[in-house]
Amino acid sequence: MNRAAIEHRPDPAFAFPVAPDRLRVRLRAARGDLVSCHVVYGDRYDPEGPEEVVAMEKVATGARHDYYEAHLHVPRRRVRYAFYLHDGREGLWYGERGLAADRAQAGAFHCPYICPGDAFTVPDWAADAVVYQIFPDRFANGDPSNDPAGVEAWTADARPTATSVYGGDLEGIRQKLPYLAELGVNTLYLTPIFASPSNHKYDTTDYFRIDPHFGDLDTLRALVRDAHARGMRVILDAVFNHCGYGFFAFQDVVKHGQASPYADWFRIYEFPVRTRPQPTYETFARGVWTMPKLMTHHPAVRDYLLQVAAYWTREADIDGWRLDVANEVDHAFWRAFRQVVKGIKPDALIIGEIWHDAAPWLSGDQFDGVMHYPFRDAVVSFFATRQIDAAAFDAQLADWRMRYPEPALLASWNLLGSHDTERFLTLCGGRVERMRLAVLFQLTYLGAPMIYYGDEVGMEGGPDPDCRRPMVWDEARQNRELLGWYRQLIRLRRNCVALRRGAVRTWWVDPLVGGYGFLRLADEEVVGVALNNGPRPVAVTLDAGAFGDAPRLVDAL
Amino acid sequence: MNRAAIEHRPDPAFAFPVAPDRLRVRLRAARGDLVSCHVVYGDRYDPEGPEEVVAMEKVATGARHDYYEAHLHVPRRRVRYAFYLHDGREGLWYGERGLAADRAQAGAFHCPYICPGDAFTVPDWAADAVVYQIFPDRFANGDPSNDPAGVEAWTADARPTATSVYGGDLEGIRQKLPYLAELGVNTLYLTPIFASPSNHKYDTTDYFRIDPHFGDLDTLRALVRDAHARGMRVILDAVFNHCGYGFFAFQDVVKHGQASPYADWFRIYEFPVRTRPQPTYETFARGVWTMPKLMTHHPAVRDYLLQVAAYWTREADIDGWRLDVANEVDHAFWRAFRQVVKGIKPDALIIGEIWHDAAPWLSGDQFDGVMHYPFRDAVVSFFATRQIDAAAFDAQLADWRMRYPEPALLASWNLLGSHDTERFLTLCGGRVERMRLAVLFQLTYLGAPMIYYGDEVGMEGGPDPDCRRPMVWDEARQNRELLGWYRQLIRLRRNCVALRRGAVRTWWVDPLVGGYGFLRLADEEVVGVALNNGPRPVAVTLDAGAFGDAPRLVDAL
């Protein structure tokens, strides 16, 4: 047995309640090492002896590891458990003290008590969401009267610069709700809409005011109301890591220096505040002078920003927040944020922007999910650029799937691209057939699909600012076939609980032909998805065992 | 390379700031597998290239793993890092995406921003604490006028039953402060002192009142004041997992059933409340009817108990809390508890009672440390019962040392026994020489030593209630030699910063002769400790390299 590779921990990635009386436990072993794996468990206050034994299922295989899972039925909520592993040659017990032939020596693991206060609950609707990301200046101009000066021509050939403005606004989004409804999405995520001098508005000047070029509180309310009427939810962007240079508190420090009551809302290296040659204050990223970093651990800053979150959640009846640069803000702030937002709207959704491993934010006390960029990395590498084969793709998916608790996976947004990346079709070199496969995968896999505005009509674009072209509304310039494909798949997902909530199992991996298949298993139905990501048609015989004695198999496409 | 065994995670066990600009990172590999290990790191917002490279040090070897550590200097707080590992045959990069020959394919790990709000800070004095645990009914009777009815004779031969009372009280503790000062301890931990019908008082009737047999608020204040005058701190026991049967809220439910406003402070299976044949309500452990479990996730319960914590912290000026059954109370409660207590007294100490892996509570947002029972397990097995050899002892210590962030290790209480275990000398079969070695180890190792009252004078006792005999004050019945040994070692520890705060490295492991040695390394001084836990004298030559070119080595004993 590869003993050094055996891993279980009493943390949310390896042991988490799926109900008050049901604990899911995971175990990791070297890939291909074990032939069987059991859990023995009982009440922590019972003597060892009259315990339950359950065989673990191998649920996934990553690049280096196999993953096993089992569910423990724990009506008394207090669990002690140990594993018994066999690799075909030796059997070993595994507990908190390590691996041993003798059970007592291995010890046990403990889930001391399944506390209702610690349950990882995400909004029930999160798993059913099909998200549509809108960059408001570029989606639709519904009210030309509020256009900023110097708007550029809204054409399919427009190529924005970093400072272009196009006049898109909230009223425009509201007017396009029928289009979005027909597309089938049910959750709109708007990048920032509060007052700011830039087109992206990630440099907030006034957190309590909608940018006048986008609308006002009434416009937002109208948008949310009409969206709700169509069964759509609206998520706003919370930019709390940093503010804009014009934010009143920062301006006070610019004016009054160290004497400003807001001086410690920021980290000023040297007074007076200067922006050149390098900012004399901490900023977002490296020296972005327009975005002074906020000291979110300072009680006054925290309280101020929590008021912002409370205000919009309450006043505009929005359905949640996407958190910008979420990973550079302290965990304590996000815990307080969750309490405030969920206190006002218990089923509000909280999604962090984190591009890397987000496990530290996904144990139930902070975010519901993240923008799942590692998902995108895998999909880009397999479908768009074909840099990895089906085996590597499967392993990457498995490793990420096993890194987070399941509620976080269900709530996270699986994206193909965003306002911060090249467009997917561009990464495909314009090959729509590759994109079609990727979209099929995205809309049938575990996690809420997030569509970046315009992807569905075949928009292209390189890195920012090129990925932020104005939405192509001219049907002659839209890829209507791709749009139909999106509509069909979104409808399929929304009608099929297995695609939204079913467990994932790998079904078919053939690196030679580029074949990849997986199952989605729900109590009510089972879906198998088989994708040919290779250059040629393939005839393949797949194991239909997972469908049991289903009276009929239906071709869903 | 044993690839499946390589492990790093962006969590507090593997990456934690030791200063705002200094990140400690750990890596785990199969035991004996790697020959070198480096970290390459830089600012997350810089391109890869002009980065720092640092060789990692192998700091510990556990049963299955080697552990490597390095410190990253990160003045800009935002870190991206990757590992380069070599096993003598192949070199591989290791990042968030896994192991790969190609660096880009392996990806990187991220510590996105060292947030001041997330720093794991424990009270500075915690690392200097020598803790003395007192079970008040059994330590000293300073005021016979408040004795409960039926006190038993306070003799060295007394053998308590589960219901015995002896009349010990707070005034008794106060009167014995000179003894404690001479012993050298500087932190007193008192098991519960609030009103309760039992001798142990883990079934609280009134959280706002000192048990009248122990004293009152004034007695407590006098004790704390006099202790403080001698440089000693006082820690109380917070029993918040459950209350006593007589607690007003539970009594209200007993009387009014479902109509009681306190009905949901508890988990009542069936009304009316009954205690027999089985309690119809959830209790501590299995059906302990005298201890109804409190629903700490209920806002009213949480607020009530937080008021209790605030009241005593403020009114009695105590220095912290030991948390009973801490692992069965929700994390959210403990986070709020930390905020309340540290809000009143920033350098208050918070120590959880957790017998198993406590990592989920030790990431900086909940406890400072725990009662370190796994330390005790190792020490009992090596020194007292000699069930494990020096190699196994070393491995167990290493694995536990690498499981928690260092601040938690410094603050945790390394105990040989408590009111919940057999006495250490009894586990030694009365062989004082074994206990002497164990005490030497305890007082020179990493973590705050906790002495259970009476151990220092050679008291014996089997499992509860026998381990709770009244303190032996009769000097003729005390082991004065052992007491002298304790005094000497406590003085040594208190005068030597390396013993309190130095890093630990294994120095000498010889299972054949029972030899075990380790180093404590501080900037100011280095201490080597060598223990002969075997049956015969041993002559051994040890590597003094760690002492550098010290002008002289001093025999501290």
Interface residues (C-beta under 8 A of the other chain):
Chain A: N2 R3 A4 A5 I6 E7 R9 P10 D11 A29 A30 R31 D33 D43 Y45 D46 G62 A63 R64 H65 R76 R78 E96 R97 G98 L99 A108 F109 H110 P112 Y113 C115 P116 G117 D118 A285 R286 M295 T296 H297 N327 E328 V329 D330 H331 A332 F333 R335 I354 H356 D357 A359 P360 D365 D377 Q396 D399
Chain B: N2 R3 A4 A5 I6 E7 R9 P10 D11 A29 A30 R31 D33 D43 Y45 D46 A63 R64 H65 R76 R78 E96 R97 G98 L99 A108 F109 H110 P112 Y113 C115 P116 G117 D118 A285 R286 M295 T296 H297 N327 E328 V329 D330 H331 A332 F333 R335 I354 H356 D357 A359 P360 D365 D377 Q396 D399
